[in-house]
Amino acid sequence: RVPVARRSTNVVRTGQKCPSVVFTPASDHGAFGIRARNVTCAVAQEIARGGEDGDLRYRRSGLRCRGVFDDAGLAKTVYRCTRPGARVTFAVS
């Protein structure tokens, strides 16, 4: 028998996978793991470029971005950028 969830679950699509953005050539400094929902990859990459300065909060292309620093393993900042109906997520290292 399979257990039944006691609450309804809401599965959110992760979005399409987009190419990484390199900030410094021949290094690990860039935006990786970019996912876009209801925006194009070109827009998602432009939004990810805003994370280069290390600001934890910024706006770009109509989306509000918030980052959380994660120092477990390879230090990185994980960003989630949203506006109603659209989302971009990525990590900057």
C-alpha positions in Angstrom: 0.0 0.0 0.0 1.1 3.5 -0.8 0.6 6.1 2.0 -1.7 9.0 1.1 -0.6 12.6 1.7 -2.5 14.3 4.5 -2.4 17.6 2.7 -2.6 18.5 -1.0 0.7 19.1 -2.6 1.4 21.8 -5.2 4.1 20.8 -7.7 5.7 23.9 -9.3 7.5 23.4 -12.6 11.2 24.3 -12.4 11.2 25.9 -15.8 13.4 25.4 -18.8 17.2 25.0 -18.4 19.2 27.8 -19.8 23.0 28.2 -20.6 25.3 29.5 -17.9 26.7 33.1 -17.9 30.4 33.5 -17.4 31.5 36.7 -15.6 35.3 36.1 -15.7 36.7 34.1 -18.7 38.5 30.9 -17.8 37.2 30.9 -14.2 34.4 29.6 -12.0 33.0 33.1 -11.6 29.6 33.1 -13.2 25.9 32.3 -12.9 25.1 28.6 -13.1 22.0 26.3 -13.0 19.8 29.0 -14.6 16.1 28.0 -14.8 13.4 30.2 -16.4 9.7 29.9 -16.2 7.6 32.1 -18.5 10.6 34.2 -19.7 13.0 33.4 -22.5 16.5 32.1 -21.8 17.9 35.4 -23.1 16.0 37.4 -20.5 16.9 34.9 -17.8 20.6 35.3 -18.7 20.3 39.1 -18.5 18.7 38.8 -15.1 21.5 36.4 -13.9 24.1 39.0 -15.0 22.7 41.3 -12.3 24.1 38.9 -9.7 27.7 39.6 -10.7 28.1 42.5 -8.1 27.0 40.2 -5.2 24.0 42.4 -4.3 21.5 40.2 -2.4 18.5 42.3 -3.7 18.1 43.9 -7.0 15.6 44.3 -9.9 16.2 43.6 -13.5 13.9 43.1 -16.5 10.8 43.6 -14.3 11.7 40.8 -11.8 12.6 41.3 -8.2 15.7 39.2 -7.2 16.7 38.0 -3.8 19.8 36.1 -3.0 20.9 33.9 -0.1 24.6 33.2 0.6 25.4 29.5 1.0 28.8 28.7 2.2 28.3 24.9 2.5 30.8 23.3 0.1 31.6 25.7 -2.7 30.6 29.1 -1.6 27.8 30.5 -3.7 24.8 32.8 -3.7 21.5 31.3 -4.7 19.0 33.7 -6.3 15.3 33.6 -6.9 13.9 36.3 -9.2 10.1 36.7 -9.5 7.2 38.7 -10.8 3.6 37.5 -11.1 3.6 34.4 -13.4 7.4 34.3 -14.0 10.4 33.0 -12.2 14.2 32.7 -12.7 16.5 30.8 -10.4 20.3 30.5 -10.5 23.4 30.3 -8.4 26.4 32.7 -8.6 29.9 31.6 -7.5 
